Amino acid sequence: MNMIERIHEMFEQLSRVKSVPNDYVSLVEERLTLICRPPDRLKRMERARPKKEYNLHDRLKRARRIYLEVLEVFPGIFLPFIMAVSPNSCRSWKTSDVRKNLQSCKSAALSGERVGVYQTTTFKNILDLLSTSVPLPKPKTNTESDGAWFYSTADVTRARHFLSKDLYEAFENSPRRTREKENQLLTSTQCIRMSFPRYDHQDATVQLDIGFHDSIVKALFPTAWERFLTVHGTEMTNVESSQLAREPSIAEIYDNACFTFRGASMSSIPIIFGSSLSQGIEESQLRAWEIKNFVLRTTDCISLDLTRSRPCEATVTLRVGWSHGIFMATKLYAFDG
């Protein structure tokens, strides 16, 4: 029986019994210990250390790399993998080949009970990940229907408290905001909109018109931006200042086509959005689901729609936690008088 077949067999066994068999508890503890705590560095000795000690140390380090990559790339078969593949067997696997070798494995969430692995917090966190009997669906939010509250006229001065300096400038210089100021709408704006589910505490959404800023799009969606330029070139990014304030033509008003960017880079969010909006994103149900499902470097809590018609206008949509959204709304839309 080859290695892939052993993994499949272990997967089927775990799916049947819905827990870690007693015969494997010690083995699971041992391998989780290796994953959670790297092997200690070998200390210098006065005389030469036996070669077998070096070999054992290297074998454990290699096995740990393989186990961690399986945990990241194929979390659904992580448990059967560490139970079926010993550190010694990992010698025949290259870290770069993990995806190729495991591509034929069926990936699914495992049902299990916490059996015996209680020594460290890390153990419990990993078992929490693997012990969900039914995979939780991606959380939705009912903010685009009749069952939602909508807020569309925000106080411009108070918006400064929630937007970073660069984002506020992008908002102030957007085509829509420019037209508002020409119409003497100086203290209020419809460029910042929020919506909340009316009957439950699902995530709130924030929509912000920022015009078109290629630096923001590139920072948030670097891969998608490169592909966008490959297809469309730079002609859409070259917008003359005279175009920003003009009223859109009838054809442009009814041209609803847009380019949508999703999968924002997490590392760029604090820089572009500042602390308040970043905190709101972290508190969202969607972000919690992403973290639990190992979506760590990117997030769908942010999307950006770029209009096809010129001047190109961009609207950023954010998913924020309900409580944080309520806090923002009471500040942005709580007008005096």
C-alpha positions in Angstrom: 0.0 0.0 0.0 1.5 3.3 -1.0 1.4 6.5 1.0 -1.6 8.1 -0.7 -3.6 4.9 -0.2 -2.7 4.9 3.5 -3.9 8.5 3.8 -7.2 7.6 2.1 -7.7 4.6 4.3 -7.1 6.7 7.5 -9.4 9.4 6.2 -12.2 6.8 5.7 -11.6 5.3 9.2 -11.8 8.7 10.9 -15.0 9.6 8.9 -16.6 6.3 10.2 -15.7 6.5 13.8 -16.0 10.3 14.2 -13.0 10.5 16.6 -9.4 9.6 17.0 -9.1 5.9 17.8 -7.5 5.2 21.2 -4.7 3.3 19.6 -3.6 6.5 17.8 -3.9 9.0 20.7 -0.3 8.8 21.8 0.9 9.0 18.2 -1.3 12.1 17.5 0.1 13.8 20.7 3.6 13.1 19.6 3.2 14.5 16.1 1.3 17.5 17.3 4.1 18.2 19.7 6.6 18.1 16.9 4.4 20.5 14.9 3.8 23.0 17.7 7.3 23.0 19.1 10.3 22.9 16.7 13.1 20.4 17.6 15.7 22.1 19.9 19.0 23.1 18.4 21.7 20.6 18.9 24.2 21.9 21.5 27.9 21.9 20.9 29.8 19.0 22.4 33.4 18.5 23.3 33.7 15.5 21.2 32.0 14.7 17.8 28.3 13.9 18.0 27.2 10.6 16.5 26.0 11.0 12.9 22.7 9.3 13.7 21.8 12.2 16.1 22.3 14.7 13.2 20.2 12.5 10.9 17.4 12.2 13.5 17.4 16.0 14.0 17.3 16.7 10.3 14.5 14.1 9.8 12.3 15.8 12.4 12.8 19.2 11.0 11.9 18.0 7.5 8.8 16.2 8.8 7.7 19.3 10.6 7.9 21.4 7.4 5.8 18.8 5.6 3.2 18.6 8.3 2.9 22.4 8.5 2.4 22.7 4.8 -0.3 20.1 4.7 -2.0 21.9 7.6 -2.0 25.1 5.5 -2.7 23.8 2.0 -4.9 20.7 2.8 -6.4 21.2 6.3 -9.2 18.7 5.5 -6.7 15.8 5.4 -4.3 17.1 8.0 -5.2 14.7 10.7 -5.2 11.5 8.6 -1.9 12.6 7.1 0.0 13.0 10.3 -1.5 9.7 11.5 -0.6 7.8 8.3 2.8 9.4 7.4 5.6 9.1 9.9 8.5 11.5 10.2 10.7 8.9 8.6 8.3 8.6 5.6 8.5 12.3 5.1 12.1 11.9 3.9 10.7 10.9 0.5 8.5 14.0 0.2 9.8 17.4 -0.8 8.0 20.4 0.6 7.5 21.8 -2.9 5.8 18.6 -4.0 3.2 18.5 -1.3 0.5 20.0 -3.5 1.3 17.6 -6.4 1.4 14.5 -4.2 -1.8 15.3 -2.3 -3.8 16.6 -5.2 -5.6 13.3 -5.6 -6.6 13.2 -1.9 -10.2 14.0 -1.1 -10.3 17.1 1.1 -13.2 17.4 3.5 -13.7 18.5 7.1 -13.4 15.7 9.6 -15.7 15.0 12.5 -14.0 14.2 15.7 -13.9 14.4 19.5 -11.1 15.8 21.6 -9.4 12.6 22.7 -6.4 12.9 24.9 -4.6 15.9 23.4 -5.1 18.5 26.1 -1.5 19.5 27.1 -1.2 22.8 25.3 -3.4 25.6 24.0 -2.1 24.9 20.5 -3.2 21.3 20.6 -6.7 22.5 21.6 -6.8 25.1 18.8 -5.8 22.5 16.2 -8.4 20.0 17.4 -11.1 22.7 17.5 -10.3 23.3 13.8 -10.6 19.6 13.0 -13.6 18.7 15.3 -16.4 20.6 13.4 -18.9 17.9 12.3 -20.3 20.1 9.5 -18.3 22.8 7.7 -19.8 26.2 8.5 -20.9 28.0 5.4 -19.4 31.4 4.5 -21.4 33.9 6.5 -23.7 36.2 4.6 -25.2 39.5 5.5 -28.6 40.7 4.5 -27.7 44.4 3.7 -29.0 44.6 0.1 -32.7 43.9 0.5 -35.8 45.3 2.0 -34.7 43.7 5.3 -31.9 46.3 5.9 -31.5 49.8 7.2 -29.7 52.2 4.9 -27.8 55.4 5.8 -26.7 57.6 3.0 -25.9 61.1 4.1 -22.8 61.3 6.3 -21.2 64.2 8.1 -18.0 65.2 6.3 -16.1 66.5 9.3 -16.9 63.3 11.3 -15.7 61.2 8.4 -12.1 62.3 9.2 -12.2 60.3 12.4 -12.7 57.0 10.5 -10.6 57.5 7.4 -6.9 57.5 7.1 -5.3 60.7 5.7 -4.7 59.2 2.2 -8.2 57.6 2.1 -9.8 60.9 3.1 -8.0 62.7 0.3 -9.1 60.0 -2.1 -12.7 60.5 -1.0 -12.5 64.3 -1.1 -11.0 64.2 -4.7 -13.4 61.6 -6.1 -15.6 62.7 -9.0 -18.8 62.3 -7.1 -17.5 64.3 -4.1 -16.2 67.0 -6.5 -19.7 67.4 -8.0 -21.2 67.6 -4.5 -18.9 70.5 -3.6 -19.8 72.3 -6.8 -23.4 72.0 -5.7 -22.5 73.5 -2.3 -22.9 70.2 -0.4 -19.9 71.0 1.7 -20.7 69.6 5.1 -22.6 66.4 4.1 -21.9 63.7 1.5 -23.6 60.7 0.0 -20.2 59.2 -0.9 -20.2 57.3 2.4 -23.0 54.9 2.8 -23.8 52.2 5.4 -26.3 49.4 5.6 -27.3 47.0 8.4 -29.5 43.9 8.6 -32.8 44.9 10.2 -33.6 41.7 12.1 -30.2 40.2 13.2 -26.7 41.1 14.1 -25.0 40.1 10.8 -22.1 42.2 9.4 -22.7 45.8 8.4 -21.4 47.1 5.1 -19.7 50.4 4.4 -19.5 51.8 0.9 -17.0 54.6 0.1 -16.6 56.4 -3.2 -12.9 57.2 -3.6 -12.6 57.9 -7.3 -9.9 56.0 -9.1 -6.4 55.7 -7.4 -4.2 53.1 -9.0 -1.9 53.1 -6.0 -4.7 52.0 -3.7 -5.9 49.3 -6.1 -2.4 48.1 -6.7 -1.7 47.9 -2.9 -4.9 46.0 -2.1 -5.1 43.8 -5.1 -1.5 43.4 -6.5 -2.1 40.3 -8.6 -5.4 41.3 -10.0 -4.0 44.7 -10.8 -1.2 43.3 -12.8 -3.7 41.1 -14.8 -5.9 44.2 -15.3 -3.1 46.2 -16.8 -2.2 43.2 -19.0 -5.7 43.2 -20.5 -6.6 46.9 -20.5 -3.3 48.7 -20.5 -3.0 52.1 -18.9 -5.6 54.0 -21.0 -8.2 53.7 -18.2 -5.8 55.0 -15.6 -5.0 58.2 -17.4 -7.8 60.6 -16.4 -7.5 64.3 -17.0 -8.5 66.6 -14.1 -11.1 68.3 -16.3 -13.0 65.1 -16.5 -13.4 64.6 -12.8 -16.0 67.2 -12.1 -18.1 66.9 -15.3 -21.5 65.4 -15.1 -21.6 61.9 -16.6 -23.4 61.5 -20.0 -26.6 59.7 -20.4 -24.7 56.7 -21.9 -22.4 56.6 -18.9 -25.3 56.8 -16.4 -26.8 53.7 -17.9 -23.5 51.9 -18.4 -23.6 49.8 -15.3 -20.6 47.6 -16.3 -17.7 47.6 -13.9 -14.6 45.7 -13.0 -14.7 44.1 -9.5 -11.6 43.3 -7.5 -11.8 40.8 -4.6 -9.3 39.1 -2.3 -7.6 42.2 -0.7 -4.2 41.8 0.8 -4.4 41.8 4.6 -1.0 43.4 4.9 -2.1 46.6 3.1 -5.4 47.1 5.0 -4.0 48.9 8.1 -1.9 51.2 5.9 -4.7 52.2 3.6 -7.8 52.1 5.8 -6.3 53.1 9.2 -7.0 51.7 12.6 -10.8 52.2 12.9 -11.8 50.5 9.7 -9.2 47.8 10.1 -10.6 47.0 13.6 -14.1 46.8 12.1 -13.0 44.3 9.5 -11.3 42.2 12.1 -14.5 42.1 14.1 -16.6 40.9 11.2 -18.2 37.5 11.0 -16.7 37.0 7.5 -13.2 37.6 8.7 -13.6 35.2 11.6 -14.8 32.6 9.2 -11.8 33.2 6.9 -9.3 32.8 9.7 -10.9 29.6 10.8 -10.6 28.3 7.2 -7.0 29.4 6.9 -7.7 32.4 4.6 -5.0 34.4 6.3 -3.2 36.5 3.7 -6.3 37.9 1.8 -9.8 38.7 2.6 -13.2 39.1 0.9 -14.2 41.7 3.5 -13.1 44.3 1.0 -14.1 44.6 -2.7 -13.6 47.4 -5.1 -15.8 48.2 -8.1 -14.2 50.2 -10.9 -16.6 51.7 -13.5 -15.9 51.1 -17.1 -17.0 54.5 -18.3 -14.7 57.5 -18.0 -13.8 59.2 -15.7 -13.3 55.9 -13.9 -14.9 56.0 -10.5 -14.1 53.4 -7.8 -16.3 52.3 -4.9 -14.9 50.3 -2.0 -17.3 48.0 -0.1 -16.2 46.9 3.4 -17.7 44.2 5.7 -17.4 45.3 9.3 -18.6 43.8 12.6 -22.2 44.8 13.5 -21.2 46.5 16.8 -18.4 48.4 15.2 -20.7 49.5 12.4 -23.3 50.8 14.9 -20.6 52.8 16.6 -19.6 54.3 13.2 -23.2 55.1 12.2 -23.9 56.9 15.4 -21.0 59.2 14.7 -21.3 59.6 11.0 -25.1 60.1 10.8 -26.0 61.6 14.2 -26.6 65.1 13.1 -27.5 67.9 15.5 -30.8 69.7 15.3 
